[in-house]
Amino acid sequence: MNEKRIRTAVIAADLFEAASAFLGAAGLLVGFMGIPVSILIGTPFTDFTIPALLLGVVVGGSALVAGIIAAFALRPYDAFASGVAGCITVGWLTIEIAMIGLQSWAQVVWWLVGALMIVLAVLLFEAESHAAPLRGRHQPA
């Protein structure tokens, strides 16, 4: 797979995760997701305000920034930012499942999206690393 296709996949995954996290955060704050507050019993939270802010700002924000960095091909930060955003997503879901249990198939899906973000970031890094020596050479006209 070439660098351009991998970059496109990285951007798509990052922006999908960002949009999902922003929508999820809004859903938790406004309540349109229909998740009862009782699910938070046994956690440090009494309502969804802090989890929603963390989801939106940390998870969604990191994915959005990673997607923008990848879209502008800001090497070497693009692959790193996407990998970090993927780790944040996986970490978020792992902690969520540890705190409230596996409540929905969606938790597994978004955990897998985070894992995909990490894999794509590694592939982008490798593609950029292989292409870097070619960019540095003088190519006769």
Contacts in CASP RR format, 6 or more apart in sequence:
PFRMAT RR
TARGET T0000
AUTHOR 0000-0000-0000
METHOD contacts of the structure
MODEL  1
MNEKRIRTAVIAADLFEAASAFLGAAGLLVGFMGIPVSILIGTPFTDFTI
PALLLGVVVGGSALVAGIIAAFALRPYDAFASGVAGCITVGWLTIEIAMI
GLQSWAQVVWWLVGALMIVLAVLLFEAESHAAPLRGRHQPA
1 123 0 8 1.000
1 127 0 8 1.000
2 127 0 8 1.000
3 124 0 8 1.000
3 127 0 8 1.000
3 128 0 8 1.000
3 131 0 8 1.000
6 120 0 8 1.000
6 123 0 8 1.000
6 124 0 8 1.000
6 127 0 8 1.000
7 70 0 8 1.000
7 73 0 8 1.000
7 78 0 8 1.000
7 124 0 8 1.000
7 127 0 8 1.000
9 120 0 8 1.000
10 66 0 8 1.000
10 67 0 8 1.000
10 70 0 8 1.000
10 78 0 8 1.000
10 79 0 8 1.000
10 82 0 8 1.000
10 117 0 8 1.000
10 120 0 8 1.000
10 121 0 8 1.000
10 124 0 8 1.000
11 67 0 8 1.000
11 70 0 8 1.000
11 71 0 8 1.000
13 82 0 8 1.000
13 113 0 8 1.000
13 114 0 8 1.000
13 116 0 8 1.000
13 117 0 8 1.000
13 120 0 8 1.000
14 63 0 8 1.000
14 64 0 8 1.000
14 66 0 8 1.000
14 67 0 8 1.000
14 70 0 8 1.000
14 82 0 8 1.000
14 85 0 8 1.000
14 117 0 8 1.000
15 63 0 8 1.000
15 64 0 8 1.000
15 67 0 8 1.000
16 113 0 8 1.000
17 59 0 8 1.000
17 60 0 8 1.000
17 63 0 8 1.000
17 85 0 8 1.000
17 86 0 8 1.000
17 89 0 8 1.000
17 110 0 8 1.000
17 113 0 8 1.000
17 114 0 8 1.000
17 117 0 8 1.000
18 60 0 8 1.000
18 61 0 8 1.000
18 63 0 8 1.000
18 64 0 8 1.000
18 67 0 8 1.000
20 60 0 8 1.000
20 110 0 8 1.000
20 113 0 8 1.000
21 55 0 8 1.000
21 56 0 8 1.000
21 59 0 8 1.000
21 60 0 8 1.000
21 61 0 8 1.000
21 63 0 8 1.000
21 89 0 8 1.000
22 56 0 8 1.000
22 60 0 8 1.000
24 33 0 8 1.000
24 52 0 8 1.000
24 55 0 8 1.000
24 56 0 8 1.000
25 52 0 8 1.000
25 53 0 8 1.000
25 55 0 8 1.000
25 56 0 8 1.000
25 57 0 8 1.000
25 60 0 8 1.000
26 32 0 8 1.000
26 52 0 8 1.000
27 33 0 8 1.000
27 52 0 8 1.000
28 35 0 8 1.000
28 48 0 8 1.000
28 51 0 8 1.000
28 52 0 8 1.000
28 55 0 8 1.000
29 48 0 8 1.000
29 49 0 8 1.000
29 52 0 8 1.000
31 48 0 8 1.000
35 48 0 8 1.000
37 46 0 8 1.000
37 47 0 8 1.000
37 48 0 8 1.000
39 100 0 8 1.000
39 103 0 8 1.000
40 46 0 8 1.000
40 47 0 8 1.000
40 48 0 8 1.000
40 51 0 8 1.000
40 100 0 8 1.000
42 99 0 8 1.000
43 99 0 8 1.000
43 100 0 8 1.000
45 51 0 8 1.000
54 92 0 8 1.000
55 92 0 8 1.000
58 88 0 8 1.000
58 92 0 8 1.000
59 88 0 8 1.000
59 89 0 8 1.000
59 92 0 8 1.000
60 85 0 8 1.000
61 85 0 8 1.000
62 81 0 8 1.000
62 84 0 8 1.000
62 85 0 8 1.000
62 86 0 8 1.000
62 88 0 8 1.000
63 85 0 8 1.000
63 86 0 8 1.000
63 88 0 8 1.000
63 89 0 8 1.000
63 117 0 8 1.000
65 81 0 8 1.000
65 85 0 8 1.000
66 78 0 8 1.000
66 81 0 8 1.000
66 82 0 8 1.000
66 83 0 8 1.000
66 84 0 8 1.000
66 85 0 8 1.000
66 86 0 8 1.000
66 117 0 8 1.000
67 81 0 8 1.000
67 82 0 8 1.000
67 85 0 8 1.000
69 77 0 8 1.000
69 78 0 8 1.000
69 81 0 8 1.000
69 82 0 8 1.000
70 78 0 8 1.000
70 79 0 8 1.000
70 81 0 8 1.000
70 82 0 8 1.000
70 124 0 8 1.000
72 78 0 8 1.000
75 128 0 8 1.000
76 125 0 8 1.000
76 128 0 8 1.000
78 124 0 8 1.000
78 128 0 8 1.000
79 121 0 8 1.000
79 122 0 8 1.000
79 124 0 8 1.000
79 125 0 8 1.000
79 128 0 8 1.000
80 121 0 8 1.000
80 125 0 8 1.000
82 117 0 8 1.000
82 120 0 8 1.000
82 121 0 8 1.000
82 124 0 8 1.000
83 117 0 8 1.000
83 118 0 8 1.000
83 121 0 8 1.000
83 122 0 8 1.000
85 114 0 8 1.000
85 117 0 8 1.000
86 114 0 8 1.000
86 115 0 8 1.000
86 117 0 8 1.000
86 118 0 8 1.000
86 121 0 8 1.000
87 118 0 8 1.000
89 110 0 8 1.000
89 111 0 8 1.000
89 113 0 8 1.000
89 114 0 8 1.000
89 117 0 8 1.000
90 111 0 8 1.000
90 114 0 8 1.000
90 115 0 8 1.000
90 118 0 8 1.000
93 107 0 8 1.000
93 110 0 8 1.000
93 111 0 8 1.000
93 114 0 8 1.000
94 111 0 8 1.000
96 107 0 8 1.000
97 107 0 8 1.000
97 111 0 8 1.000
102 108 0 8 1.000
END
